[in-house]
Amino acid sequence: MISARVVADSVCDGARLTTMELVYPRFIHSELMTHRKFSRNSASSRAIPVKRMLEMIEADPAQPIEWGKNQSGMQAREVVGDHVAAMAEHVWMEACADAVRHARRMMDLGIHKQIVNRIVEPFMHMQTLVSSTEWENWWSLRTHPDAQPEIRILAYATRSAYRASTPDELSVGQWHTPYVEGDQSLEARWASAMRCARVSYGRHGARGAVEQDEVAKAKTMAVSRHMSPFEHVATPMSGSWANFDGWRQMRWEIEHAD
């Protein structure tokens, strides 16, 4: 399962800000993290209960999309034949089953999820929310034939989703608010940040009217300095602001408030 879905797309005076939900194997997560133009929040191994994590893995384990033949260098220029590929997939799934079995044993001992979930990370799918005003470098690097096959598929998915999306025209003073539509209030900004933060628990995508408890939780999050979710919420502003061009993040507004 490798996919990309646009959840918010805005443009003002030619500057476009796009937010996407991405799903991909966790074993390529570190490669996505090297792109510093991205603001992101990801599902956390420390936050998702072990039982639910294991259920997700058993239903749809992450695995390579092709089986490259061993050779020198970072790229596998050739893939193995069908018979060897089938055996390799069988070995991979045996490793997954072993990891799940050991994770269950640790869970039965009462060990915390921040430890137990680490055992099964190679077989997890990652859910990540990404916002950016600059996607071209990502596409240039990650659609290249030298890129790992899984991240190449992800890069193509983001490019297709971006090109298929029509951004909303915003004016100066309006806000890009993922998961909140048709509401330009201050409360909507807080609620949007809170909904973005929920990706850490593997629970996001909620829409609908703003709830006051979301506003309160977001304010608590700001006080405790959990600031990354506030980077997805932004307003048009000329110049470069942190990792966005032409958009100033709510994070900046909070950190520079009087």
Protein Blocks (a to p, Z undefined) as FASTA:
>chain_A
ZZdddfbdcdeehiacddddddddfklmmmmmmmmkbccddddfklmcfklmmmmmmmoc
cddfbdcdddedjbdfbdcdfklmmmmmmmmmmmmmmmmmmmmmmmmnopafklmmmmmm
mmpccddddddfbfklmmmmmmpmkbcfklmmmmmmmmmmmmmpccddddehiacdehia
hiabfklmmmmmmmmmmmmnopahiecjddfklmmmmmmmmmnopaklmmmpccddedje
hjbghiacfklmmmmgZZ
